[in-house]
Amino acid sequence: MNWQALHQSIYLQGDLHGIDRPLPMNPLINPAEGVRPNSIAVAGGAFGDEGKGRIVDELCARLGAGSQPVYVYRWNGGPNAGHTVIVGGTRIALHQLPSGALHENAYILLGKGMVIHPSDLVEEIETLLRLRGGAALKLQIDEMAVLALDTHRAYEAALKAWESGGKGATGRGISPAYADVLYRHPMRVRDLASPDWVERLGRHYDLYEALIKGLGLPLAEVTVPALHRDPIPAGSRQAFFTRLAEAREKLLPYVRPGGLGAEVWWAGNAPAIFEGAQAIGLDPRFGVYPDITASDPTFSGILHSTEGVVAPERIAVRAGTIKATYTSSVGTRRLPTLMDEGLAHRIREDAHEYGATTRRPRDIAHIDLPCLRFFATVSSMTHLLLTHLDIAYSDSPLRVCTHYLNSTGEVVGYRPDQDYLNRVTPQYLELPSWDGQAVQGVRSLRDLPPAALQYIAFLSGALGVVPLMGTTGPERDSMISWV
């Protein structure tokens, strides 16, 4: 259905297309033939920071009700991710651990498609254990996951100083770590677990010392970020190995030789939740260069990370998460639908739009249907997760970009190319908004304002994706559901 006909049916004829009531069939319980029940993959549906973490947290609570075991699998990214959940008024930012780690009945699986920073992961584990009152963490790390080390962070810092190609990076050494796989000299978790780990990582240190020296800097003196501390020097060989030795001892009990046994738990009936990092709009193929990530944040990344065991089309729900009323972005990309700064500042402050890992203020843009449709298509998205339904203002209508015009006035679609996007003119439709404060804490579809239901019907219909869940505030249980 085109957007004009959709708009008329909803706003003029009053047809909500079923959005005001639960789905007739729960796709998790009654999936299509050949699809595994109790399986869901959650990805960012735009440019990251959409609130995937708290959705996964809620899914763990629902699917793992009654202390049923639930498997939470992270398939991509590393310490550049930042998933935030608010528990009892405390804001918790997770990075390498998926949000399911807050649940004692969850098995936390860090897959082959990830990159692991050992010291940061240990610090994150210890923080979480304190939060859980010392309750054991059911964590497993695929031995084939790649290591992202302080050498990689130092190289990334040196590269940033040398050229502009690294300016879209977080400084966490993610791209160099993934690039090592293509260069055929990666350091994997199993190298760290090996008895001769010092020799293996010593060769790695020598290589990166030479690379960084070639860029005009001494490796030991390059400053690199740390998780909850001020930046530190990458350090001498001795300092490098001292830090690694401490982390290695604490991580070894979690390392699983031979993978994470996906053949076993995927063949069973226990709930399986796949949590992605970053977002489809940051994919190296579908993102706007240079603001891309180095891993595969689309659902196809699951196939690689599980070594062919889990095909994404066999997952019952492939859900993309988007902010319902606006889009945020960090980096050098310039979105065609950027808001005026007055409204952008209002949203940024109300929604705490600052990076969980970098603390960078995010750009704020109007919803862009051509862009979001593109991401839904290239990722084979089946369902929609809508966050930030409480970020709306009754005194400010929602401006939605329905299409672009090029320089000759022709209607054109989205392309992930900044030069192209700089030349298009977004065309907007204004839709009635609602009082976001009145929505905060709403937990039932029937309690949403009519304007919110109309908007959700329009947005999901225009994107061709079925809504599954939505958030109505920052607290952990501020959630509505269509299942």
C-alpha positions in Angstrom: 0.0 0.0 0.0 1.4 3.4 -0.9 1.7 6.1 1.8 -1.1 8.3 0.4 -3.7 5.4 0.4 -2.4 4.3 3.8 -2.7 7.9 5.2 -6.3 8.2 3.9 -7.4 4.8 5.3 -6.0 5.6 8.8 -6.5 9.3 9.2 -9.7 9.9 7.1 -11.5 6.5 7.3 -10.4 5.5 10.8 -9.0 2.1 9.9 -6.2 1.2 12.3 -5.4 -2.1 10.4 -5.6 -4.1 13.7 -2.9 -2.0 15.5 -5.3 -1.4 18.4 -5.4 -5.1 19.4 -3.0 -8.0 19.9 -1.9 -10.1 16.9 -4.3 -12.9 16.2 -1.4 -15.4 16.2 1.7 -15.1 18.4 4.6 -15.6 15.9 6.9 -16.9 18.7 4.5 -19.7 19.6 2.9 -20.4 16.2 5.5 -19.6 13.6 5.4 -20.6 9.9 6.3 -24.1 8.8 10.1 -24.8 9.0 10.7 -22.0 11.5 11.9 -22.7 15.0 9.4 -21.7 17.8 10.6 -19.5 20.7 13.3 -17.8 18.6 13.7 -14.1 18.0 16.6 -12.0 16.7 16.8 -8.3 17.6 18.7 -5.8 15.5 19.0 -2.1 15.3 16.7 -0.9 12.5 18.3 2.4 11.8 21.7 3.8 12.9 22.2 2.3 16.3 21.3 3.4 19.9 17.6 2.5 19.3 17.1 0.8 22.7 17.6 -2.9 21.7 19.1 -3.7 25.1 16.0 -3.1 27.2 13.8 -5.0 24.6 16.1 -8.0 25.0 15.9 -7.6 28.7 12.1 -7.7 28.6 12.1 -10.7 26.2 14.3 -12.6 28.6 11.8 -11.9 31.4 8.9 -13.0 29.3 10.3 -16.0 27.5 12.2 -17.1 30.6 9.3 -16.8 33.0 9.3 -19.4 35.8 13.1 -19.7 35.7 13.0 -21.5 32.4 16.5 -21.5 30.8 16.8 -19.0 27.9 19.7 -18.7 25.5 20.9 -15.2 24.7 23.4 -15.1 21.8 25.3 -12.0 20.8 26.5 -12.4 17.1 28.5 -9.3 16.3 30.4 -6.3 17.5 32.5 -5.8 20.6 33.2 -3.2 23.3 32.0 -0.5 20.9 28.4 -1.5 21.7 26.5 0.2 24.5 23.1 -1.3 25.6 21.5 0.6 28.4 18.8 -0.7 30.8 17.4 1.1 33.8 16.9 -1.1 36.8 15.5 0.4 40.0 16.4 3.8 38.9 20.0 2.8 38.1 21.2 3.2 34.5 23.3 0.1 33.5 25.3 0.2 30.3 26.4 -3.1 29.0 29.0 -3.4 26.2 30.2 -6.8 25.3 27.7 -8.7 27.4 24.1 -8.8 26.0 21.3 -7.5 28.1 20.2 -11.0 29.0 23.1 -11.1 31.5 20.8 -9.4 34.0 18.8 -12.6 34.3 20.0 -15.5 36.4 18.3 -18.1 34.3 19.9 -16.9 31.0 22.8 -18.6 29.3 24.9 -15.8 27.8 26.7 -16.7 24.6 29.4 -14.5 23.0 29.6 -15.8 19.4 32.3 -16.2 16.8 31.2 -13.1 15.0 32.2 -10.9 17.9 35.5 -9.2 18.9 36.5 -9.5 22.6 38.5 -7.1 24.6 39.7 -9.2 27.6 40.3 -6.5 30.2 37.1 -4.6 29.4 35.1 -7.8 29.5 36.5 -8.8 32.9 35.6 -5.4 34.3 32.1 -5.7 32.9 31.6 -9.2 34.3 32.8 -8.1 37.8 30.4 -5.1 37.7 27.5 -7.4 36.8 28.4 -10.0 39.4 28.2 -7.2 42.1 24.9 -6.1 40.7 23.6 -9.7 40.9 24.7 -10.1 44.5 27.4 -12.6 43.5 25.1 -15.0 41.7 27.0 -17.0 39.1 27.0 -15.8 35.5 26.2 -18.5 32.9 28.6 -17.1 30.4 30.2 -18.9 27.4 32.7 -17.4 25.0 33.3 -19.0 21.6 37.0 -19.7 21.3 36.9 -18.5 17.7 35.8 -15.0 18.6 38.5 -12.5 17.6 40.5 -10.5 20.2 40.3 -6.7 20.1 43.4 -5.6 22.0 45.0 -2.4 23.1 47.4 -2.8 20.2 44.3 -2.4 17.9 43.2 0.6 19.8 46.6 2.2 19.5 46.7 1.5 15.8 43.3 3.0 15.3 44.4 6.1 17.2 47.5 6.4 15.1 45.4 5.9 11.9 43.0 8.7 13.0 46.0 11.0 13.4 47.3 10.0 9.9 44.1 10.2 7.8 40.4 10.8 7.9 39.3 7.2 7.2 39.2 6.4 10.9 37.1 9.4 12.0 33.9 7.3 12.2 35.4 4.9 14.7 34.8 4.7 18.5 38.5 4.2 19.2 37.9 0.7 20.6 40.0 -1.1 18.0 37.1 -2.8 16.4 38.0 -2.3 12.7 41.6 -3.3 13.1 40.6 -6.5 15.0 38.2 -7.5 12.2 40.7 -6.5 9.5 43.2 -9.0 11.0 40.9 -11.8 9.9 41.1 -10.6 6.3 44.8 -10.1 6.6 45.1 -13.7 7.8 46.7 -13.0 11.2 43.9 -12.6 13.7 44.3 -13.3 17.4 41.4 -15.4 18.6 40.2 -16.2 22.1 41.7 -19.7 21.7 45.1 -18.1 21.2 44.7 -16.3 24.6 43.7 -19.7 26.1 46.6 -21.6 24.6 49.5 -22.6 26.8 51.9 -20.8 24.4 49.7 -17.6 24.5 52.7 -15.3 25.3 54.6 -16.4 22.2 51.5 -16.0 20.0 50.5 -12.6 21.3 54.1 -11.6 21.4 54.3 -11.9 17.6 51.1 -9.9 17.4 52.6 -7.1 19.6 55.7 -7.0 17.4 53.6 -6.6 14.3 51.6 -3.8 15.7 54.6 -2.0 17.1 56.1 -2.0 13.6 52.8 -0.8 12.0 52.4 2.0 14.4 56.0 3.0 14.2 55.4 3.3 10.4 52.7 5.8 11.2 55.2 7.9 13.2 54.2 6.9 16.7 55.7 4.7 19.4 53.1 2.0 20.4 53.9 2.1 24.1 53.1 5.8 24.4 49.8 5.9 22.4 46.9 6.6 24.6 43.9 4.2 24.4 40.5 4.2 26.0 39.6 2.0 29.0 36.1 0.9 30.0 35.4 2.8 33.3 38.7 4.6 33.7 40.6 7.5 32.1 42.5 6.6 28.9 45.8 4.8 29.5 49.0 4.3 27.5 49.0 1.1 25.4 52.2 0.3 27.3 55.4 -1.6 26.8 55.4 -5.3 26.0 55.6 -6.0 29.7 52.7 -3.8 30.6 50.7 -5.2 27.8 51.2 -8.8 28.9 50.6 -8.0 32.6 47.2 -6.7 31.8 46.4 -9.6 29.6 47.6 -12.2 32.1 45.2 -10.8 34.7 42.3 -10.9 32.3 43.2 -14.3 30.9 43.1 -16.0 34.3 39.5 -14.7 34.9 38.2 -15.4 31.4 39.5 -19.0 30.9 36.6 -20.6 32.8 34.2 -19.1 30.3 36.0 -20.1 27.1 34.3 -23.0 25.2 36.5 -25.0 22.8 34.7 -26.2 19.7 32.1 -23.4 19.8 29.0 -22.8 21.8 27.1 -26.0 21.1 24.5 -24.3 19.0 23.6 -27.6 17.4 22.2 -28.7 20.8 20.3 -25.7 22.1 19.0 -24.7 18.7 17.6 -28.1 18.2 15.7 -27.9 21.5 12.7 -25.8 22.5 14.3 -23.5 25.0 13.8 -19.8 24.1 16.6 -18.5 21.9 17.2 -14.7 21.7 19.8 -13.3 19.3 21.0 -9.8 20.2 22.8 -7.7 17.6 25.0 -4.7 18.2 25.0 -1.5 16.3 22.4 -1.4 13.5 21.6 -2.2 9.9 22.4 1.4 8.9 26.0 0.8 10.1 26.5 -2.3 8.0 29.7 -2.0 5.8 27.5 -2.7 2.7 24.4 -0.7 3.6 25.8 2.1 5.7 27.0 5.6 4.8 30.8 5.6 4.7 32.8 6.3 6.8 30.2 5.9 9.6 30.0 2.2 9.3 30.9 -0.7 11.7 33.3 -3.6 10.8 31.0 -6.5 11.7 27.7 -7.7 10.2 24.8 -6.2 12.2 22.1 -7.6 9.9 20.4 -10.9 10.6 22.7 -12.6 8.1 25.5 -12.2 10.6 23.9 -15.0 12.7 24.6 -17.6 10.0 28.3 -16.8 10.0 28.7 -16.5 13.8 27.0 -19.9 14.4 29.0 -21.5 11.6 26.0 -22.3 9.6 23.9 -23.8 12.4 21.3 -21.0 12.6 19.9 -19.7 9.3 18.2 -16.4 9.9 15.1 -17.4 7.9 14.5 -20.2 10.4 14.2 -17.7 13.3 10.6 -17.0 14.1 10.9 -13.3 14.5 13.5 -11.0 12.9 12.8 -7.7 14.6 14.2 -4.4 13.8 14.3 -1.8 16.6 13.6 1.9 15.7 12.8 5.0 17.7 9.2 5.5 17.0 9.0 9.3 16.6 12.5 10.3 15.5 15.9 9.0 14.4 19.3 9.6 16.0 22.8 9.4 14.6 26.4 9.9 15.5 29.4 10.5 13.3 30.1 12.4 10.2 27.1 11.3 8.2 24.5 14.0 7.5 20.9 12.6 7.4 18.6 14.4 4.9 15.9 14.8 7.5 17.8 16.5 10.3 15.6 18.6 12.6 16.0 22.2 13.5 18.2 22.4 16.6 15.4 23.7 18.9 13.4 20.5 18.6 16.5 18.4 18.4 17.8 19.8 21.6 14.5 19.2 23.4 14.5 15.5 22.3 18.2 15.1 23.1 17.7 16.2 26.6 14.4 14.4 27.3 15.7 11.1 25.8 19.3 11.3 27.0 20.6 11.1 23.4 24.3 10.7 24.2 26.3 7.6 23.3 26.5 4.9 26.0 30.1 4.1 25.1 31.5 7.4 23.8 29.1 10.0 25.4 28.9 11.8 22.1 25.8 13.9 21.6 23.7 12.4 18.8 22.2 14.2 15.8 18.4 14.1 15.8 16.4 13.6 12.6 12.7 13.2 11.5 11.5 9.7 10.6 12.7 8.9 7.1 10.5 6.2 5.5 12.6 5.7 2.3 15.6 5.0 4.6 13.9 2.7 7.0 12.2 0.8 4.2 15.6 0.2 2.7 16.9 -1.2 5.9 13.9 -3.4 6.4 14.3 -4.8 2.9 18.0 -5.5 2.9 17.8 -7.2 6.3 14.7 -9.3 5.6 13.0 -7.8 8.7 9.7 -9.4 9.7 8.7 -7.4 12.8 9.1 -3.9 14.3 10.1 -2.9 17.8 9.2 0.7 18.6 11.0 2.5 21.4 10.6 6.0 22.8 6.8 6.3 22.2 6.9 8.7 25.2 9.1 11.2 23.3 6.3 13.1 21.6 4.9 16.6 22.2 1.3 17.7 21.8 2.5 21.1 20.7 4.7 19.7 17.9 3.3 17.6 15.0 5.3 14.6 13.8 7.1 15.3 10.5 7.6 12.1 8.5 9.6 12.0 5.3 7.5 10.1 2.8 9.8 10.3 -0.3 12.7 12.2 -1.8 13.0 14.5 -4.9 16.2 14.8 -6.8 17.5 18.0 -8.5 15.1 17.6 -11.4 12.0 17.0 -9.3 11.8 13.2 -9.8 10.9 10.9 -6.9 13.9 8.8 -5.9 14.7 6.2 -3.3 17.3 5.9 -0.6 20.9 5.0 -1.3 23.6 4.6 1.3 25.9 7.3 -0.2 26.5 10.7 1.4 27.1 12.5 -1.9 23.7 11.2 -3.2 21.9 12.0 0.0 23.3 15.6 -0.1 21.5 16.1 -3.4 18.0 14.9 -2.4 15.2 17.0 -0.9 13.0 15.2 1.6 9.2 15.6 1.3 7.3 15.6 4.5 3.9 14.7 5.8 2.8 16.2 9.2 0.9 13.8 11.5 -0.9 14.5 14.8 1.3 14.0 17.8 0.4 13.3 21.5 1.5 14.1 25.0 4.5 11.9 25.7 4.4 12.4 29.4 0.8 11.0 29.5 2.2 7.9 27.7 4.9 7.3 30.2 4.4 4.0 32.0 1.5 2.8 29.7 1.5 -1.0 29.5 -1.6 -1.7 27.5 -2.6 -1.0 23.9 -6.0 0.3 25.0 -4.3 3.0 27.1 -2.4 4.5 24.2 -3.7 7.8 22.9 -5.7 7.5 19.6 -3.0 9.7 17.8 -0.3 7.2 18.9 -2.3 4.2 17.6 -2.9 6.0 14.3 0.8 6.8 14.0 1.9 3.3 14.7 -0.5 2.0 12.1 0.8 4.4 9.5 4.5 3.7 10.3 4.3 0.0 10.3 2.1 -0.1 7.2 4.4 2.2 5.3 7.4 0.0 6.2 5.6 -3.2 5.6 6.6 -4.6 9.0 4.4 -5.9 11.8 4.8 -4.2 15.2 5.6 -6.5 18.1 6.5 -4.4 21.1 7.0 -0.8 22.1 8.5 1.1 25.0 6.6 3.9 26.8 9.3 5.2 29.1 12.8 4.7 30.4 11.9 2.3 33.2 12.5 -1.4 32.7 8.8 -2.4 32.7 7.4 0.5 30.7 6.4 -1.7 27.7 3.4 -2.5 25.5 3.1 -5.6 23.4 1.1 -7.0 20.5 1.7 -10.6 21.6 
